Every structure is written in C-alpha cells, then in structure tokens.
Amino acid sequence: MRRAVWVLAGTVAVLAFLVILAGMLVLRPLPAFSLATSRVAPAQPGPPGISWPQARQAAVAVDGVGKTWSSGGHAEIPVASVAKMMTAYVVLRDHPLSAAAQGPSIPVTAKDAAQYKKDVKRGDSTAKVAKGHPLTERQALEALLLPSADNVAELLARWDAGSVASFAAKMNSTARSLGMDHTRYTDPAGLAASTVSTALDQLTLVRTAMKVPAFASIVAMPSARIPVAGVIANYNRETGTNGIIGVKTGSDSAARGCWAFAVKRQVGGTRRVVYGVVLGAPAPGTEALADLASAAVSAGVRLADAMSRTVRTMTVLPAGTVVGTITVPWSKAPVRVVTARALRGQVVAGTHVSLSYRMRGLGAATAFSRGTTVGEYSASGLTGTVSTPVVTAGPSGSPSAMWRLFRS
C-alpha cells in the first residue's frame, strides 16, 4: 500500500513537472521576424533627346526645373550685339528703374550726334539722336535693346562711367561677380570681335537680367517711340508672338547669328519660361546679317519647342513591387514586402533617379496581418521627393501550440 502511494506521488510529480515544462516551452518568447530587403532598380527617364541647332554653341534651361543643357563646349567666341544685355544690366544696376519709370534725363552731346553719323556711314545698327534732344534712361535702353543701337550703347557707357573703357571694366567686373568666367567685354555694343563669351555664360546673364522688371519689360516690346528717331522696331520682329518675351539678337561676320531668348512653353503640364542662347548660327547660302540673326531665332525657337519633352510624368516604381521578404519562424514560405503605391512624379530628362529606404524590424510578435507597414521607400531625382509605405503582402498566421512546444 505504501509503495503504491509512492508510485502515485511520483507519477503526479512527473506529470506536474511535464505540465510546467510544456507551459514554459509554449510560453517562451517568440523569435524575432527576419526582414530582408531586395535590390530594386527604378525606371530612368533617359536622355532629353534634344536636337541641337547648327551653331557654334547653344545652352538652354527651363524656369523651375533646375537643370541646364548645353552643346558646343566652353570656347570663348564673339557674341555681337548680345553683349548689349550686359550694357543694359549694368546701367539698370547703377541707375535702377521700376518697370514703367522713365528715369533721369540723359543729355545728347555733339559727340553723341557725331557718333551716330559715324555709325550710319559704317552701316552699324543705330537709333537717330541729335544734340540738345535728351533721352530718358528708359528711352535710351529701348534704343539699345530694340533696334540694337550701337551709338546709344556708347552714349550710355559715357553717361554711366565717364568713358567707354571705364564702362567696359564695369561690365567685366559684373561678369566675374555673376560667375561668368569665360566672358570678356571690350566694348559696350559687341562690335569688337574681342568681346567674347560662351552660351552658358550668356544664359546666366539672361536669367539674371530677366529678373530686373525694367529690363524684362523693355525686351518684350515689339516697338517703342523715342525723341528724334520716332518709332523704333525690335530687331527681332517675332517678339510678342509665339510665346517670345525677349531678349536680344546679334549678328556680324565674326559672331554670325546669335540670339539670347526667353520663350514661354508648356513643360511638364505647366506654362514655364524657357531661357536659352544660340551663338554662331549659320544661314545657308547667305552672309546677310539679318539672315544670320533670323537663323539664330529659328534655331532658338526649335530649341525652346524641344523643352516640352524634357519633363516627363512617369512611374519609376510600380505599386506592388517586391522590395523584400519577411521570414516567419513557424512558416515555410516567407511573406513578401511590397510598395503600397506607385512612386510616380515628374522627372527631368537626363536626371538619375535613385531609391532609398527606411525599414523597421517587426521584433518578436505573435502575428501580423496583410498590409502591415514595415517601412518606407523614397525616390530622389523627381521634382520633389516622392515616397511610399512598404507593407506586407500577406499575413504571417499564428504559431500552433505544437510548434511552440517542439520548436528548437
């Protein structure tokens, strides 16, 4: 009898121990889920596919896009009357005007009248002036920028700096301050072949000068009326049409056809200003200066038109793209991790799109459901940074009691 009692007690103890041990095994903390990421390559927008004009150099940029395209390198070449943009910019910096103000009166001296007659004999671009008939600052700038009057370029230079040489020095110091390191001005009109620059440098000036309201308002004018000369027409007769809002043509035998421009175009679903410069455009079959300038304008318009294709709306990573897996300890099949929505936005042609991610471990958990957020993917290189949550593509399920009991 006593032996039976001991056997029973031992059995109960063993059973109790086994129950306690099983409970301890079942209640052990679960191992952490293992999250592994996969390498994902985003779609790329590819090159802009710009058809560059037959010119020595060209450069173009779109307002608000933050990228510049160019062709032809960085050789310093003559720019002809495009140089007058810097003349106007320096004058307006030294003598600021509001968009519609006339500004101070500038006397026209005997020297200025003589310079006009000299330029007429040489066949230069001019605006008629006469001694004793002053011009306001705005009228002088209109004569400088619309009919590209070489004589008025010198008139403004002497008025602003006392001499043409002193004014040229101002032009060069201003160019340095703007980062135009491949530019050298030797005269305010651009008549000298020694006045040289690059398309990229002149593009910098175009974008800077167009921020000056008085400058922008003048170069957008098809014509104006000034004393003595009367009505003066913009040398680029297309100004005010086809979205053209400026800025300056130039042509001579050394520079050939040149045009610095600002043109409105639809780019990426938005009306934007396209800024550009064409230097050294040919006019097949002719050497007429007007034809050279016209060739540069035509080339610039085609370049502006091409900018509509440089900003594209595209999906760089589709929704549902597998970007990783989660190993579930109690399941043989891993759970995929996917993008919750597409990474889609506007992409500038020629830009490299890159991806970055931030994942968070799920830690020790009993289960997760489909659609649980486990991180975030972001794409840079779009216009703005676009991101998407990363979620589980399925549930983990729950561990069974037998798995809990007998797992290693």
C-alpha positions in Angstrom: 0.0 0.0 0.0 2.8 2.4 0.9 4.6 1.5 -2.3 1.6 2.3 -4.4 1.3 5.6 -2.7 4.9 6.5 -3.5 4.5 5.4 -7.1 1.3 7.5 -7.5 3.0 10.5 -5.9 6.0 10.2 -8.2 3.8 9.9 -11.2 1.9 13.0 -10.2 5.1 14.9 -9.7 6.4 13.8 -13.1 3.2 14.8 -14.7 3.2 18.2 -12.9 6.8 18.7 -14.0 5.9 17.9 -17.6 2.9 20.2 -17.5 5.1 23.0 -16.1 7.8 22.3 -18.6 5.3 22.3 -21.5 3.9 25.5 -20.3 7.3 27.1 -20.1 8.1 25.9 -23.6 4.8 27.1 -25.0 5.1 30.5 -23.3 8.7 31.1 -24.4 9.2 34.4 -26.2 8.9 34.1 -29.9 11.9 34.7 -32.1 12.0 38.0 -34.0 10.9 38.1 -37.6 13.7 38.4 -40.1 13.3 41.2 -42.6 15.5 41.1 -45.7 15.4 43.8 -48.5 15.9 43.2 -52.2 17.7 45.3 -54.7 15.2 47.3 -56.7 16.1 49.3 -59.8 13.8 52.3 -60.6 12.8 53.2 -64.1 15.0 56.0 -65.5 13.8 58.9 -67.8 16.6 58.6 -70.3 18.3 61.4 -72.1 16.4 64.5 -73.2 16.7 63.8 -76.9 17.4 67.5 -77.8 18.2 68.1 -81.4 20.8 70.8 -81.1 20.9 73.6 -83.7 23.7 74.0 -86.3 25.5 76.6 -84.3 28.8 77.0 -82.5 27.3 76.8 -79.1 23.9 76.7 -77.5 22.5 76.4 -74.0 19.0 76.2 -72.6 17.2 75.9 -69.2 13.6 75.8 -68.1 12.4 78.0 -65.2 11.6 75.9 -62.2 13.3 72.7 -63.5 16.8 73.2 -62.1 18.8 71.8 -64.9 20.8 73.3 -67.8 21.6 71.7 -71.1 24.3 72.9 -73.5 26.3 72.0 -76.6 29.4 73.2 -78.2 31.8 73.3 -75.2 33.3 76.3 -73.5 35.4 78.1 -76.1 35.2 81.9 -75.8 33.6 83.2 -79.0 32.3 86.6 -80.3 28.7 87.4 -79.2 28.0 90.5 -81.3 25.1 92.6 -80.0 24.1 90.1 -77.4 26.7 92.0 -75.4 24.2 94.8 -75.1 22.4 92.7 -72.5 25.3 93.3 -70.1 25.3 97.0 -71.0 21.6 97.4 -70.1 22.1 95.3 -66.9 25.0 97.4 -65.6 23.1 100.6 -66.4 20.0 99.4 -64.6 22.1 98.2 -61.6 23.7 101.6 -61.3 20.5 103.6 -62.1 17.6 101.4 -61.1 14.2 101.9 -62.7 10.8 100.5 -62.0 9.1 98.5 -64.8 7.4 101.6 -66.3 9.5 104.6 -65.0 11.3 106.9 -67.4 14.2 107.6 -65.1 16.7 110.6 -65.3 17.3 112.6 -68.5 20.4 111.8 -70.4 21.8 114.7 -72.4 22.8 114.1 -76.0 26.0 115.9 -76.8 27.8 116.9 -80.0 30.0 113.8 -79.5 26.9 111.6 -79.3 25.5 113.1 -82.5 28.8 112.7 -84.3 29.0 109.1 -83.2 25.5 108.4 -84.7 26.6 109.8 -88.1 29.8 107.8 -88.0 27.9 104.6 -87.2 25.4 105.2 -90.0 28.3 105.5 -92.5 29.7 102.2 -91.3 26.4 100.5 -91.7 26.1 99.8 -88.0 22.8 99.4 -86.1 21.7 102.8 -84.9 19.0 105.0 -83.5 18.9 108.6 -84.6 19.9 111.2 -81.9 20.5 114.9 -82.1 22.4 117.3 -79.9 20.2 119.1 -77.4 17.4 116.4 -77.6 17.9 114.4 -74.5 16.7 110.8 -73.9 15.3 109.5 -70.7 17.1 106.4 -69.3 14.3 104.2 -70.4 14.2 105.6 -73.9 18.0 105.1 -74.2 17.6 101.5 -73.1 14.8 101.0 -75.6 17.1 102.2 -78.3 19.8 100.0 -77.1 17.8 96.8 -76.8 15.1 97.1 -79.6 16.9 98.3 -82.8 20.2 97.4 -81.1 21.7 100.9 -81.5 25.5 100.8 -81.3 25.7 104.6 -80.9 23.4 104.5 -77.9 25.5 101.8 -76.3 28.4 104.2 -76.3 26.2 107.1 -75.2 25.0 105.1 -72.1 28.6 103.9 -71.4 29.9 107.5 -71.2 26.9 108.6 -69.2 27.3 105.8 -66.7 31.1 105.6 -66.3 32.6 108.6 -68.0 34.2 106.7 -70.8 33.7 103.5 -72.8 36.9 101.9 -71.3 35.7 102.5 -67.8 32.3 101.1 -68.6 33.8 98.0 -70.2 35.7 97.5 -66.9 32.4 97.6 -65.1 31.0 95.1 -67.5 33.8 92.7 -66.8 33.7 93.0 -63.0 29.9 92.4 -63.2 30.5 89.3 -65.3 33.0 88.0 -62.7 30.5 88.6 -59.9 27.9 86.5 -61.8 30.3 83.6 -62.3 30.7 84.3 -66.0 34.3 83.2 -66.0 34.6 82.7 -69.8 33.5 86.2 -70.7 35.4 89.3 -71.7 33.9 92.6 -72.7 36.0 95.1 -74.6 33.1 97.4 -75.8 29.5 98.1 -74.8 28.0 97.3 -78.2 29.6 94.0 -79.1 31.1 95.4 -82.3 34.6 94.2 -81.4 35.4 90.5 -82.1 37.4 90.7 -78.9 34.1 90.9 -76.9 33.7 87.1 -76.3 31.7 84.8 -74.1 30.1 81.4 -74.1 26.5 80.2 -74.4 26.4 79.0 -70.8 27.8 82.4 -69.5 25.2 84.3 -71.5 22.5 82.0 -70.3 23.5 83.0 -66.7 23.1 86.7 -67.7 19.8 86.2 -69.4 18.3 84.5 -66.4 19.7 87.2 -64.1 18.7 90.2 -66.2 15.2 89.0 -66.8 14.6 89.2 -63.0 15.0 93.0 -63.4 11.5 94.3 -64.1 12.6 97.2 -66.3 14.8 95.0 -68.4 12.2 92.4 -68.9 9.5 94.9 -69.8 11.7 96.6 -72.5 12.9 93.4 -74.2 9.3 92.2 -74.5 8.3 95.3 -76.6 7.8 94.9 -80.4 8.5 98.6 -80.8 8.7 101.9 -79.0 8.7 105.7 -79.7 11.6 107.9 -78.7 12.6 111.5 -79.4 14.2 112.3 -82.8 14.2 108.7 -84.0 10.4 108.3 -83.7 9.1 104.7 -83.8 11.9 102.2 -83.3 11.2 98.5 -84.0 12.6 95.5 -82.2 15.3 93.9 -84.4 13.6 90.6 -83.7 10.2 91.1 -85.3 8.9 87.9 -83.8 9.0 89.3 -80.2 5.5 89.2 -78.8 4.5 86.3 -80.9 4.8 82.5 -80.5 5.5 83.0 -76.7 8.6 85.1 -77.3 9.1 87.6 -74.5 12.7 88.7 -75.3 15.6 89.2 -75.2 18.4 90.1 -77.7 19.6 89.2 -81.1 23.1 89.8 -82.5 24.9 89.2 -85.8 28.1 90.1 -87.6 30.7 88.3 -89.7 32.8 87.2 -86.6 29.9 86.1 -84.4 27.5 85.0 -87.1 23.9 84.7 -85.9 23.2 85.0 -82.2 20.1 85.1 -80.0 19.6 85.1 -76.3 16.0 84.3 -75.6 13.1 83.9 -73.2 10.2 82.0 -74.6 7.0 80.7 -72.8 6.3 77.0 -73.5 4.2 74.2 -71.9 6.6 72.0 -70.0 5.5 69.2 -67.7 1.9 70.4 -67.7 2.9 73.9 -66.6 3.4 77.1 -68.6 7.1 77.9 -68.0 9.7 80.3 -69.3 12.4 78.7 -71.4 15.7 80.6 -71.3 18.3 79.9 -73.9 21.2 81.2 -76.0 22.3 80.3 -79.6 25.7 81.6 -80.7 27.2 81.3 -84.1 24.2 80.1 -86.1 24.7 79.9 -89.9 22.3 80.9 -92.6 22.9 78.5 -95.5 23.5 80.3 -98.8 23.8 83.8 -97.4 26.0 86.1 -95.4 23.4 88.8 -94.8 23.4 89.8 -91.2 19.6 89.9 -91.0 19.5 86.4 -92.3 22.1 85.3 -89.7 20.0 86.7 -86.9 16.9 85.1 -88.3 18.7 81.8 -88.5 19.6 82.1 -84.8 16.0 83.0 -83.9 14.6 80.0 -85.8 17.2 77.7 -84.1 16.3 79.1 -80.7 12.5 78.6 -81.2 13.1 75.0 -82.2 15.3 74.6 -79.1 12.5 76.1 -76.9 9.9 73.8 -78.5 12.1 70.7 -77.7 12.0 71.6 -74.0 8.4 70.4 -73.8 9.8 66.9 -73.9 12.4 67.4 -71.1 10.0 67.0 -68.2 8.1 63.7 -68.2 5.5 62.3 -65.8 6.4 58.6 -65.2 6.2 55.8 -62.8 9.7 55.0 -61.5 8.5 52.1 -59.2 5.1 50.5 -59.6 2.7 49.7 -56.8 3.1 46.1 -55.6 6.9 46.0 -56.4 8.5 43.4 -54.2 11.2 45.1 -52.2 11.9 42.4 -49.6 10.7 39.4 -47.6 9.9 38.5 -44.0 11.0 35.1 -42.7 8.2 33.8 -40.4 9.7 31.2 -38.0 6.6 29.0 -38.0 6.0 29.1 -41.7 8.0 27.6 -44.6 7.0 30.3 -47.0 8.4 33.9 -46.5 6.0 36.8 -46.7 6.7 39.3 -49.4 7.1 43.0 -48.7 5.8 45.4 -51.4 5.3 49.0 -52.2 1.8 50.2 -51.1 1.5 52.7 -54.0 3.4 53.7 -57.1 6.3 56.1 -56.9 5.2 58.4 -59.7 6.0 62.0 -60.5 7.7 64.4 -62.9 11.2 63.5 -63.9 13.6 65.8 -65.7 15.2 64.1 -68.7 18.8 63.1 -68.1 18.3 63.0 -64.3 19.3 59.9 -62.5 16.6 58.6 -60.2 17.8 56.8 -57.1 15.9 55.0 -54.3 16.4 55.0 -50.6 14.5 53.1 -47.9 14.0 53.0 -44.2 12.8 49.7 -42.7 11.7 48.9 -39.2 12.0 45.4 -37.7 8.8 43.8 -36.5 10.5 42.3 -33.5 9.0 39.5 -31.6 5.3 39.4 -32.3 2.7 36.8 -32.4 1.4 37.7 -35.9 0.9 40.4 -38.4 -1.8 41.0 -40.9 -1.8 41.8 -44.6 -1.0 45.4 -45.2 1.1 46.0 -42.1 3.5 48.9 -42.7 7.1 47.9 -42.2 9.0 50.8 -43.7 9.1 53.4 -46.5 10.7 53.8 -49.9 11.7 57.2 -51.3 12.7 58.3 -54.8 15.0 61.2 -55.4 15.5 62.8 -58.8 11.8 63.5 -59.3 10.6 67.1 -59.0 10.4 66.8 -55.2 10.9 63.6 -53.2 8.2 61.0 -53.6 7.7 58.2 -51.0 5.5 55.2 -50.5 4.9 53.0 -47.5 6.2 49.4 -47.7 3.7 46.9 -46.5 3.3 43.1 -46.0 1.7 41.3 -49.0 0.1 38.7 -46.8 -0.4 37.7 -43.1 2.1 35.8 -41.1 -0.5 33.5 -39.5 -0.2 32.4 -35.9 2.1 29.8 -34.4 0.4 26.5 -33.4 0.7 25.1 -29.9 2.6 22.1 -31.2 5.1 24.4 -33.0 5.5 26.4 -29.8 6.1 23.2 -27.8 8.6 21.5 -30.1 10.4 24.4 -31.8 14.2 24.3 -31.3 
